[in-house]
């Protein structure tokens, strides 16, 4: 009996520890458009390819997320103009592996853009700027994964 209680206690402790490591997820909720900013939704659709890998995002040389994962999205606010977005993986050793860079040119305050990041067949991740109607439809399936590592 004592042995069974001990293992049950260990199981409860283990489950609590795992729960603490799980990301906080929320269904898609449209972000508020700010009159003086550009809103970019970076999203990564559900995919079996590279499912377990996490990618990072920089916008205008500023890290906005290190936890860009499968079936996730990140709302990003930026100053109008040419916006430089970089998709990379920081391996922790030397220089990060940069997968793709793109520029969203001539943006205006109040504009909304949908930037899809996905894995090409037998290739590496890349970006595609989506048509607004397509982006609005696809992003509704994505979840917001709170970046617990960079939470301030």
N, C-alpha and C positions, 0 to 999 in steps of 0.2 A: 504494500500500500504506500509506504514511504517513497519507494522508487517511482511509482506512478505519479505521485504528487510532484516529485522533483522534476521529472520530465515534462509534466504539464506546465510547471512554472517556467522552465526553460523555453518551452514553446511560446508562452505568452510574452516573455521578455524578447525573444527573437522577433515575434510579429510586431511588437511595438517599435523595435529598432528599425525594421524594414519600413514601417509606416512613416517614420521620420525622414527617410531617404526618398520617399516618393515625391515626384514633382506636383506642385499645385496646378491643377488644370481648371479651366473655365471654358464654357462654350463661347463661340464667336459673339462678340458684342461690338457693334460699330463704335469706333472712337469719335470723339467730337472734332469736327473740322475747326481749326483755328484760323482766324482771318489773316494773320500775319505769317503763317507757316504752310508748308507743304506736308501732306499726310501720305506716307508710303506704307502700304501693307506688304511686308515681306512674308511669304508663306511657302510652306513646303508640303505638298500633297501627300496623302497616304501612299506608301510604296513599299514593296517587299525588298527592293534593291537598296542597300545601305541603310536598312531600317534602324539598326542599333547605333549608327554613328551620329555624333553631335557635331554641328558646324558652328562657326562664329561669324558674326557680321560686323563690319565697320561701315560707317557712313561719314563721308568727309574726314577720313582718318581718325574717327572716334569710335571705339568699340561700343556697340549698342547691345550686343548679346553674345554670350559664349555658350548659349544653350538653345540653339536653333535646331529643333528635332523634328522627326517624322510626324506628319499630320499636325504641325504647329504653325502659328502665325505670330508676328510681332508688329505692332503699330509703331511707326517711326515718324517723328516730327523733325523737319529740317527747314533751314532758311531757303527761300526761293532762289532760283538760279540753276546752275549745273550741279547736280548732286552725284557724287562718286560713291558707289556701293561696292563693297568687297566681300566675297564669300571665301572663308578660309578655315583651316583646321590648325590649331596650335598644338603641335606634338610635344611641347615642353622641352625640347632639346635645343635646336638651333633656330633657324628661320621658319616661321609658320608656312605650311603648305597652302599657297593661294590657289584656289580652284577657279575662280572667275571674278572678273571686275566688269562693272558696267557704269555708264554715265546716263542719268536721266537728264536730258538737256532742256534748257529754257523753261524750267518749271515756274509757275506763278503761285502766289499766295492763294490759299483756299483750294488748290487742286488736290485730287486724290489719285494715287497710282497704285497698281497691283503688280508686285514683282514676285514672280514664281521662281523658286529654286528647286531644281530636281536633277536626278541622276539620268544622264543619257545612257542608252543601252551600251554596256561594256565600255563606259567612259567615266568621266569625272563629273561632279556636280556643276551645273551652270545656271545662269539666270535667263529669264525671258520676261520682258515687259508685256503684260497682258492687256488686251482690250478691256476697258472698264466693265462692260456687261459680263464678259467671261470671268473676270477677276471677282466681281461681286457674287457671282453664282458659286464659283469654286471655293472661295474662302469661308463660306457658311459651313462647310464640312470640317474646317480646321478648328483646333483647340488652342487656347492661349496657355502656354506653359510658362509659369512664373520662373524666372531665372534666379533660383535660390542662391547660387554661388555669388552672384553680383548684386544681390539685394542690399540696398543701403538704407 
